[in-house]
Amino acid sequence: SGIADAHLPASPTMADTTVKEQTSRELERNGVKYSMADQVARFANAKATNDTSYLDITTVYNGSDLKDKRVLITGAEQGLGLELVKEIVSQGGHAVQVGRASSKDLDDFAAANPGTVTIISGIDVTKTEVMDKMVAEVGDGLDILINCAGYFYGPAESVGVGCEGHMNYVHQMLQIDVCAVGPLRITHALYKGGKLERNGKPAKVIIITSQAGSCEWRFTQNPTPKPGEEFHGNYGHHMSRAACNIMGVILSQELKAANISVQMLHPGFNRTAMTQKYAHIWDIEGAVEPHIGAKRVLYQTLKADMSTTGTVINCEDGLRIPW
């Protein structure tokens, strides 16, 4: 989940822009620093400026604050979610996995680390009727909720300008349900069930989203195709992440009254099964192994508070992503 669509090589005008010009034009706006839209330029900028937190998260990450924390993660049977479980446990925390089913990798890890992982299966984030079951099985309250479950429909979608075109409206709606409504279902159920607090302290709510939900960045990451080129729109993916982001903002506004922060995170470009179709650009765009991506997510999770609630943060550089 949280992959960036398009993943196209940078346009010559963007790729050739100097770091100074990029910084002046894109990263400062009304006193707020924003991440770069062009992912190739973003990674190149990190290398040119020796941004150690971007290039090696271990130089800034300290997971010791996860000790004794109860963290619920949806969709943790594989990929980034599984690595979140492993990292939380390695830091002395307790991970609660919620999903449709477990996996051999998760089961093996739980067996090797008895008492550190709770696996709650049979929970589809698109099914409201199973939310009460989830709440009942969660047990004690939570320190952190990480909504990580996602769905990405692989085939490229376009209306057919200069090509045959392809749309799958069923899968578009499924992506919206999983990626936008799903986190709302989970968060709503846990709040109503009294699980978003522990030891008298409000929990943090984290939503794994994507830079793909930024409307502004579409002009860079989804350039108009040249004659003869097929447009790779991935409409459902973008719509689902944009819907997720607006949901997160509204949720953050409501949960402020309960002193619960809501942080949306773009996890960065991770080398997972979901991004395998982009393996040819993993290197140029700075894709990392999921265990590194997990540390990035947890670094921003631990930093999240009421001062950043309702914003979208890029876990690669820690900067804001615009709407």
Secondary structure, DSSP 8 states (H G I E B T S, - for coil): ----S------HHHHTS-HHHHIIIIIEETTEEB--S-HHHHHHHHHHTT-HHHH-GGGT--GGGGTT-EEEEES-SSHHHHHHHHHHHHTT-EEEEESS---HHHHHHHHHSTTSEEEE-S--TT-GGGHHHHHHHH-S--SEEEE-------S--B--TTS--B--HHHHHHHHIIIIIHHHHHHHHHHHTT-SEETTEE-EEEEE--GGG-STTHHHHS----TT------HHHHHHHHHHHHHHHHHHHHHGGGT--EEEEE---B-SGGGGGGGGGTTTTT-B-HHHHHHHHHHHHHH--TTTTT-EEETTTS-B---
